[in-house]
Amino acid sequence: MLEVCFSKKLWHYTLDLQFKVNNEILVLWGPSGAGKTTVLHCLAGLTRPTYGFIKFNNQVFFSSEEKINMPTRFRNTGYLFQDYALFPHMTVRNNVLYGLKDRKSDQMNSPVDPVELLNAFCVGHLVERYSGQLSGGEKQRVALARALAVQPQLLLLDEPFSALDRNTRVKLRRELKNLHQKWRIPFVVVTHDEEDARYLGDTILFLKRGRSMEVALQNISGRRLGAELQPLPY
């Protein structure tokens, strides 16, 4: 279980967040500037919260009280960045293998073959191409394969469909849902798109200026979420 209760002081407001998630898809939904990407950065260890804790199973990722801030490389977290962050000077194969460069011993014993992951996402035939030669949908599939190659215990996805046309978006959204059924690990997905949130989310948290509230699927309408959100207690 992922347990989160932290605050992060930003220049224009303080981000306050509290939630628990098991092996399900948690969607962080809300407008741009609500603090969604900052949450992912804190979970991944790219940004340090101001106060609180982040725990996963028996591991403490961060605790202000215990003065713990586990480095990113030890959190075993897969991260799909909004722009996919593929290295333009590397082939598809080398992009996927990059995440394993510091885990050679694990790779030898790993049941996951990175090339098989590419085949599973129907981009195995692109292994020798460079990112500049790929479409948006192909880049997304390659980035997902790279994030999963390290066998993460937690997968973070930042606006994974924002740069895609609608047909590709619908198809990859379905693929992501099927992928979660196979891997059965917590996914935390950031989106500003209501349709993405409705389709993917087992639990949906609506964020507005750093405050959050859980949203029932049948009530997922921006017009019905106009009330001012209250800070979460610690």
N, C-alpha and C positions, 0 to 999 in steps of 0.2 A: 504493500500500500504506500502511495505517495501522500505525505502529510505536509501541508504548507500553511504557515501562519507568519507573515512577515510584512514589514513596511519598508518602503524605499523612498527617501526624500528626493524629489525631482525639482527642477528649477521653478515650475509653475504650480505644482501640487505635490501631495504625498500619496504614493501608491500604497493602499492597504488591501491585503488579500488573505483569505483563509478558505481552504478547501481540503478535502480528502478524495482520492481517486484510487480505485482498484484497477483491475485489468479491463478498463473500459476506455471509451473516447470522451475526453473532456474538451469541450469547445469554449474558448475565450472569444466572445463575440462583442463587437462594439465599434464605434467610429474611430477614425484615425486619431492618434494622440491620446487614446484612453489608457495607455500603459500596457497594452497586450504584449508587445515585443519585449518590453522590459521584464515582464514576468518570465518569458522564456529564457532571457539572458541570465536571470537570477537562478533559474532551475539548472541551467547548463554550467553555471560557475563563471560566466563571462562578465557578470556584474555582481557586486556584493550588496546584499540588502543592508539597510540601516539597522534594523532590529528584527528579532524573531527567530524562526527556525525553518529548515527544510529537511525532512526526513524521508528516506525511502527504505521500507522494510526495516532491517536492523542497522542501517547506515545513517549517520548524521551528515548530510551534505553541508549544512550551515547551521550554526547556532551562535547568536550574539552572546548569550549567557555563558556558554561553554567555550567561547572564543575558538570556534571551529569553522573553517572555510575550506572544504575539500577542493583541491585543484580539479579543473575540468577533466583532465586526462584520466582521473581515477573514478569519475562518476558513471562511466559506462553508459553514456547518454548519446543517442543519435540525434542529429540536428539537421533538419532540412530548412535552409535559409530561404528567405523570400525570393532572392535573385538566383538561388540554387548554388551560387559560389563555386562553380566548376572552374578548375584551373585551365586557362586557354592554351597553355603550352604543353598540356598532357593529353594523351589519348583517353578515350572512354575507359579503357581497361586500367590505365594507370590512375585515373581519377578515383575509380572504385577501390583500387588497392591501396591508395594513399592512406586511408584511415587505419590500415593494418601495419603501417611501416614500423610502428613502435610496439607491435604485438606479434612479433615473429613466432614466438613460442606458442602463443595462443592460436595463431593461424595454422600451424602444423597439426594441431589437434582439433581444429574447428570443423564441425560438420557442414558448415556453410561455405559453398564455393562461390566466390564473387562473380565468376563468369556465369554460373548457373542462375544467380540472382538476375543478371542482365537478361538471360534467356527468359526467365519467368516474367519479366516486364516487357518482353517482346522487343528488346533492343540489343540482343546478343550479336546481331549482325553488324552492329555499329562499333565494335570494340576497338577498331583501329582509327576511328574518326576523332576529330578534335571538336571541342564544344561549339566553336563557331560554325561548324557544319551541321548542327543539330537544330531541329525545330523546338518550339517551346515545350511541347508534350514529351519529346525525346529527352530534353534536358531534365525535366521533372522526374522521369523514370530513372535516369542515370543517377541523379542526386539521391533518390530514394534507395537505390541499390547500394550506393556508397554509405548512406546512413545506417543501413541494415547489415552491411558486411561485418561490422564489429560486434554483431549480436548484442545490441543494446538492451538494457533492462527498462529503458524509458525512451520514447520517441517524441521529439518536439518538432512541430511543423508550423512554419510561419508563412501565412497566406500562400499555401501551396498551389492554388489555382488562379492566382490573381492575373497572371500574364497570358492566360490561355483563352482561346475562343470557346464559345458555349458548348459545342459538340465534344471537343476534347475535354473540357471541364467536367461534363456529365460522365463521360467514360472513365476518367481517372478518379473521380470521386467514388465511383462504384468499385474500382480496383482497390482504392485505399480502404474501403470498408471491408472488402474480402481479405485484404492483407491483414487487417486487425484480427479477423476471425482466425486466421492461421497462426499469428504470432502470439496473441493473447498476452500482450504487455500494455501498460498504460500509454495512450497517445494523448498528448496535449496539443490541440490544434488552434491556431490563431486565425480568425477571419473577421472581415467586416461585412461579409455577405450572408444575408438571412437564409437563403436557400441552402448554402453550404452548411450552415449551423444546424438547420432543421434535419438535413439528410444524415449528417455524420454524428451528431452529438448524442451520446447516452446521457450526459449531463451538460447543461449549457450555463455558463456564467456570463452575464451581461456586464461589461465594464464601461464606466463613464467617469472620466477624470479621476481615475485611480480607485474608485469605489466599485464594489461588485454586488450583484444579486443573482440568485439562481432563477432561471426562467423555465416555466413549464412549456413543453413543446406546443401545446395548443394555444399558448399566450404569446408566442414569439412574434410580436408585432411591435415595431418601433413606436407606433402611435399609442400603445398601451403601456409603455415603459417611461412615461414622461415624468413620473414622480421623482423628486430629489432623493438620491440614494444616501443612506446614512453610513458613517464609518463603522467598520467592524471592531468589536471590543477585543482586547487581548486578555 
